[in-house]
Amino acid sequence: MLDMQKRLTNFFYATMSLPSTAMGFALCIQISALSWILSTKFHLDIHEIGIVWAAGPTAGILGQVIIGLISDKAWFWGGRRRPFILIGGTLAALMVFLLPRIDLVNQLLGVGNILLVAVVVALVLDLSINISFNPTRSIIADLTPEGEARTKGYTWMQTISGFWGVMAYIVGATLGNDVLISIGALVVFAFSVVPMFFIKEQRELATQAENAAATKADWGQLARIYVAHGFSWLGVQSMFVYTYGFIQSHIIPAGTAQAVSDAQSGQIIAYSFAVLNTVGFLLPALVLAPLAKRIGRVTTQAACIAIMAAGYFMIASFARTPMMLYALMAVVGIGWSAIVSLPFAIMSDKVDKSRMGFFMGVFNLSVVLPQLMSTGVGYVLKSAANNSLLYVICGGSLAISAALWCLVKDTQTASSASAIPLAAH
């Protein structure tokens, strides 16, 4: 074990955060570039793009649960989480590299069906992310003692992951998605693999009997959290997948040449999500944690989600220029900052801490199932006369989520409120 790990230095926290950052970076590339590539380069219809996006959540339905359950008990290649991070990170980097080369893969394999190949690439990419995301979060809990040290670990993870996510969108907007993908493949591989050679895992995890803070799962409360969080992700995923259609029909001036329209829409998407994620990584530690200490985590979560719903409705009604869209994305980012941080903290109070990998996997179902359901939004938009309907649907979904969060019991105490572990999406 290196001295930085023994002393829990800031450099150790940063190093431990990089694998999760790699998976977040891969996800940002997928969000920023996949729909744009499929639409502009391979000319898939909007509902076909929804089918491609559905492949990933389908892989994640069981992927994170199984990997979390296995990694809680497994030990090989010198670690519990390490093997899954190495395998998943390598595969994710390869699939990121292949995103703009789906046609070449199609020709090489002789499949003759670009949609099928796109589905396979998206499926392997998301499965790779799912293989790694759970262990990258669980390893932080494994290697830090409960309390302030663990809080610091998750805070570092969210901050570093969020910062690099913003960089992904900025690179895509300024240098283009092709450059983003080339850089991204290297970043995902390096951040996944290299840190694993500087971190030593413990062979034995604390059992529930040994962990005074561990509790049995409160499945009634967990169910409420899952449903509330699920409606949040239905709106968020629909935004990620179909925003390009809204931009092309409401932001890009009518009559713009197709090539120019494609380039402009890709840039606007990247800047929009850069704004969203900048707010998303700045607010949790600076604003949400102090606010949650005063009014409670659940109340803070519900309020942020309600603001996000209002932001979506305003986009549907008023966003007709890039600057207006960016401004309203900042409003939406308030809810996004809560979605990627507070639900994990609320959930973790209600589960057995010695089975964190498993419960993180189960928690992921409240993300991937709504992502899968968002495919249906594509078919609704296909027949809609106005693509602003997208943000009406997103706003409605977030409004329902805000109401459902009010039904969740907040078990935090004044002494624990300041120790909110933050997690990336």
Sequence and secondary structure as in RCSB ss.txt:
>XXXX:A:sequence
MLDMQKRLTNFFYATMSLPSTAMGFALCIQISALSWILSTKFHLDIHEIGIVWAAGPTAGILGQVIIGLISDKAW
FWGGRRRPFILIGGTLAALMVFLLPRIDLVNQLLGVGNILLVAVVVALVLDLSINISFNPTRSIIADLTPEGEAR
TKGYTWMQTISGFWGVMAYIVGATLGNDVLISIGALVVFAFSVVPMFFIKEQRELATQAENAAATKADWGQLARI
YVAHGFSWLGVQSMFVYTYGFIQSHIIPAGTAQAVSDAQSGQIIAYSFAVLNTVGFLLPALVLAPLAKRIGRVTT
QAACIAIMAAGYFMIASFARTPMMLYALMAVVGIGWSAIVSLPFAIMSDKVDKSRMGFFMGVFNLSVVLPQLMST
GVGYVLKSAANNSLLYVICGGSLAISAALWCLVKDTQTASSASAIPLAAH
>XXXX:A:secstr
  HHHHTT HHHHHHHHHHHHHHHHHHHHHHHHHHHHHHHTS   HHHHHHHHHHHHHHHHHHHHHHHHHHHH  
BTTBSSHHHHHHHHHHHHHHHHHGGGHHHHHHHHT   HHHHHHHHHHHHHHHHHHHHHHHHHHHHHHS TTHHH
HHHHHHHHHHHHHHHHHHHHHHHHH HHHHHHHHHHHHHHHHHGGGGS    SS   TTT TT     HHHHHHH
HHHHHHHHHHHHHHHHHHHHHHHHHTS TT  HHHHHHHHHHHHHHHHHHHHHHHHHHIIIIIHHHHHHH HHHH
HHHHHHHHHHHHHHHHHH  SHHHHHHHHHHHHHHHHHHTTHHHHHHHTTS GGGHHHHHHHHHHHHHHHHHHTH
HHHHHHHT S TTHHHHHHHHHHHHHHHHHTTS     TTTTT       
